[in-house]
Amino acid sequence: MTRRMRLSFIALAGLVALSALLFQCSQPTNPGTSSGNIAPETRLSNLPINDPAGTLPSATPTVTLSWVGDDPDGFVTGFRYRWSYMENGVSVYRPWTTVLNVNVTGVCMIVYGNTAAIPDVYHYFVTLAPSIQDSVLSSLTAGNPVFVAGDTVYAANAKHILNPNVGVFVFESLDTLNQHIFEVKAVDNMAVEDPTPASVTFWTPKAIPPDTRLVEPYPSDSTFMIDKVTETFPGLKFYYEGLDLKSKGLEYSWSVDSLAWSPYSTKQVAVVTASDMKPPYTGPHTFYVRARNDYALEDPTPAKYSFQAIVPAFVNPSTPHRILVLNCTRNGTGTVGFPSSVQMNAFYSDILNAAGKTGGFDVWTMATERKFPSRLMLANYTSLIIHNDAQNGDLIGTIDAPRALLFSEYLSIGGKLIVSGWKLFSRIDTTFQEERFHIWTFSTSSFYRLNNDYDFVGGTGQLGYPDVALDTTLFRPIWAGALDQVPIVSPRGFAEVIFRYQTKSLNPLFQNGILGIRYLGITYSVIYLGFPLYYAQRDNAIAVMKKSLQDIGE
């Protein structure tokens, strides 16, 4: 079949009952013999006007045709049809197509092969044993052929052909106006064909394919992606539409990187994940979408949109885990109470090594880098540790709303986070804390309280976390053996309390208040330490880090 002529059936008859076989004529009293057999006859009905001169062309390339067959001494086992079309000014016939004159539970069959075998194929399906009927039909509807009497049999597309006698044909041609001669002939139980096929001549206009375009909102570029849709990752969404004034409805199919095209659907949005893309996953990719109209014509120039994807290493479960330590702490003088970035990095490296992560982490120091790591860099790490442990902060280390968006996207694709800090309420965007840490902050809750006195002396661990005492050798004398501005918070949703507040004064407003929280979610996990871990006693800090890493799966 050439590109210039394609057939599409739209069923005009209902489904038969599950156990029924539909026959197009009654069983004969005289089934005929090899000698003296009377050939079958074929009639066309519900026809367009026979129009050899082309004076009354069809308004569209779609024409409805119906036929029946009669056999005086037998019965009809199939129908063969073909039609002509114009190619370079010459009338050319497409090959004959054979449809079996039976359907089984609504499945019709197209037969490829020798006409002499059609009665045997017919007999096979008429007498198909109930014990194998389901398996045979399942194989056919899955697109697999069945071989009968030397012929190859396929199930007709259930959307286009449900009845071997009626269909709607789409006549595609590149000419402005096209003449077609449609012919159909019955085949009887002796494999004899009607020697004078029924025919009709008519004209159809040129079928024009639809046009497809992408519409807003367009997906963001350089975005995190994973290989499946989750509660927090909705996939990358592409919206599109088609234009075809002569079609009642359009269907769409899409692909990424010219891989397999999706099944046609009336949906006008595609949800793309990394599983739809061609490796390497991190890098440039192209989305394509094409429309198909009522005449089964596809847009020959699909719309396309190029984008950059960042797929984290942990999409592949065999990838070794690696941690990024983000030092947001202000670079101090290195004196007591004013630790330098070098001292802070040495502390976190020490407790991570002691927790068994030697060689499994990298350090990013905001005071020297002067910028946050990129999405591309974060994609290399399974977990992130953020700390801001100085009494006085630095704007360069503040996680404001735009920066919080970066880490929120990282968590939404399955990242893990441990955060430690002093005065976190003023250094991390509160919406980010509430939505990702799952805690109530001072912006929304009366449960939040800030202790402005030098009163915090440690935390009581819960759910397997150790008690934490502070290392007062790191304190300035003015602190009087305790830390100030350490708040109590309250968990939201499924967050759990892991530390409770211990005060020097036993202030009832703060004593045993909630100090630390963990959220172990389906997609991501967060450990929130509402105190600066740097000032904990070393053994306590190591134990806290071990338990935190264990909770997030590191």
Secondary structure, DSSP 8 states (H G I E B T S, - for coil): --TT--------S----TT-EEESS---SS---SSS----EEEEES-----TT-SS--SSSEEEEEEEEE-TTS-EEEEEEEEEEEETTEEEE---EEEEEEEETTEEEEEES-GGGHHHHHHHHHT--HHHHHHHHHHHHTT--EEETTEEEEE--TTT-S-TTEEEEE---SSSEEEEEEEEEEEETTS-B-SS-EEEEEEEE-----EEEEESS---SSEE--SS--SS---EEEEEEEE-TT-S--EEEEEETT------BS--EEEE-GGGS-SS-SEEEEEEEEEE-TTS-B-SS-EEEEEEEE--GGGSTTS---EEEEE-S----SBTTB--HHHHHHHHHHHHHHTT-TTSEEEEEHHHH-S---HHHHTT-SEEEEEE--SS--GGG-B-HHHHHHHHHHHHTT-EEEEEESSGGGTB-HHHIIIII-EE-TTT-TT-EEE-SS-EEEEEE-TT---EEB-GGGS-GGGTTSBS-EEE-EE-TT-EEEEEEEESS--TTTTT-EEEEEEE-SS-EEEEE-S-GGGB-HHHHHHHHHHHHHHHT-
